[in-house]
């Protein structure tokens, strides 16, 4: 499903299945009106592919703890992206080249998600 919604200016919000393991390359890239800023903590998501949210209007993001990889340019030129939250118990291993390049990202927080 590479390029599934790429360059589709009508996509505004997406609900991702809690059983999804990967968001494939370019899935939502250049969807100008896409503003869905949260990915549910309960997701089994492991991989955010290459250029997945590139040039969208996403403004904040919570990376679920199970994500191990953020692909190259995943959030490239997300000009409204100002906040990225990553939990302390994150399994993150790979953050690809230029994943957050040319965004206005001002804050990256590591959250304590333990109960």
RATA-V882374 format. One record per helix or strand. SS is the DSSP state (helix for helix, strand for strand). FROM is the first residue (numbers start at 1). TO is the last residue. If there is no record, write none. Layout:
BEGIN
((SS:FROM:TO) (SS:FROM:TO))
END
This chain:
BEGIN
((strand:22:23) (strand:47:48) (strand:60:63) (strand:69:70) (strand:83:87) (strand:94:95) (strand:107:111))
END
